[in-house]
Amino acid sequence: MAESKSALIAKTVQKHAGRAKEKILQNLGKVDRTADEIFDEHLQNFTRQQNQATRLQKEFNNYIRCIRAAQTASKSLMEAISEVYESNWSGHDLLYAQAQNMEMLWQDYSHKLGDQVLIPLNTYQGQFPETRKKIDKRGRKLVDYDSQRHSFQGLQANAAKRRDDVKITRGREMMEEAKRTYEILNSELHDELPALHDSRILFLVTNLQTLFASEQVFHSESSKVYNELEAIVDKLATDSQRGSYTIKKPILGTLPSLQHNNISPPSSPNNGKNNSLNSQNGNATPTNTIQRATLSNLPPGVLYRVRATYRYTREDQDELSFEVGDTIRVIEYEDPDEQEEGWLMGIKENSNDKGMFPANFTRPI
C-alpha cells in the first residue's frame, strides 16, 4: 500500500513537472500549442459573466444587510414614538396599530428579498466555481495532449535512425489517449459555456423583476401607513390648538387688579374673550386705565405704555409672551371686532413682537 501511494505521488509530481516544462516551452515559442479561438471567446464571456455575478452577489448581500439594519432601526423608532405619544391623545391606539403594520411590512419585505432574490442569486453564482474547475481541468488536459503530441513528433523524427517501433507505437497510443481525454472535456465545455452565458438574461429578468416588485410594494404600502400616521399627528395638532390638552392656569388670588378697573386674571387666555371693552372711535382702551397712564411723548399709533408685573407665555399664535419688567406699547386693534374683554393689543419694546395679552398681568407707566 505504501509503495502504491509513493508511486502515485511520484507519477503526480512527474505529470506536474511535464506540464510546467511544456508551458515554458510554449511561452518561449519553442513548441506550438493547440489553438481554439471559439473556445477562447466562450472563456472570455464566462469570465466576464462570473465577475459580474460575483459583484452582484456581493452588492446585494451588502444591500440586504442594510435593509435589515433599517428594519431594526424602524422598529426601535416606532416603539419610541408609541411610548412618547401619550395614551390620552387622539389617535393613540390607531398610531400603535400603524406602527405594528409598519413592522409587518418590513418583515415581509426583508423575507422576500432573502428568499426570492438572494437565494436564487446565490444558486446562480454557485454555477461558476464548478464550471471554472472544469475549464482548468480542460486546460491541463490540453497541455498533456500537446506534450504527448510533441513527444510523438520527436519519436517520429528519430524513427529513421533508431527504428524503435515499440516506442513509436506507445507514443502514438499515449498521444491518442491524451487527445481523447482533452476532446471530451473540450466538447462538453463548447456546449455548456454558451448555454450558461445565454442563461444570464432570463436569470436577470426574473431576479430583477422580483427585486423591483418587492421594492414597489413595500414603498407603496409603507407610504399608506405614513399617510395615516401624518393624519393622526395633524389631528393632535388641531386638538392642541383648540386647547384640548392645555393645562389650565390656576387663578392667582394675589394678582393685583388695576385701580378703578375690574379686569380679573383669566383662567385661560382663550376664555371670556368678547367685545365689551370701553371704546371711543373704535379704540380698545379701558377709560380708567388711560387716566393713570402717561400719554405724552408716545410714538405715533401708541395709546400708552405698560410694564409687565407677571410673566406670561402665550397660548395662541395671536398672543404676546413677556417676562416680568418688559415694557409693552399698547396700540389699537386693527379690527375693532377682534377686541376682547380684559385683553389689550401691544408691541413689546425689546423685540417688536406684536400680539394680544391680558391687561391684568401689567400696569400702566
Secondary structure, DSSP 4 states (H G I P E B T S, - for coil): -HHHHHHHHHHHHHHHHHHHHHHHHHHTTSS-----HHHHHHHHHHHHHHHHHHHHHHHHHHHHHHHHHHHHHHHHHHHHHHHHS-TTSTTHHHHHHHHHHHHHHHHHHHHHIIIIIIHHHHHHHTHHHHHHHHHHHHHHHHHHHHHHHHHHHHHHHHHHHH--HHHHHHHHHHHHHHHHHHHHHHHHHHHHHHHHHHHHHHHHHHHHHHHHHHHHHHHHHHHHHHHHHHHHHHHHHHHHHTTTTPPPPPP-TTPPPPTT------SSTTSS--S-S-EETTEE--HHHHHHS--SSPPTTEEEEEEESS-B--SSTTB--B-TT-EEEEE--SSGGG--TTEEEEEETTT--EEEEEGGGEEE-
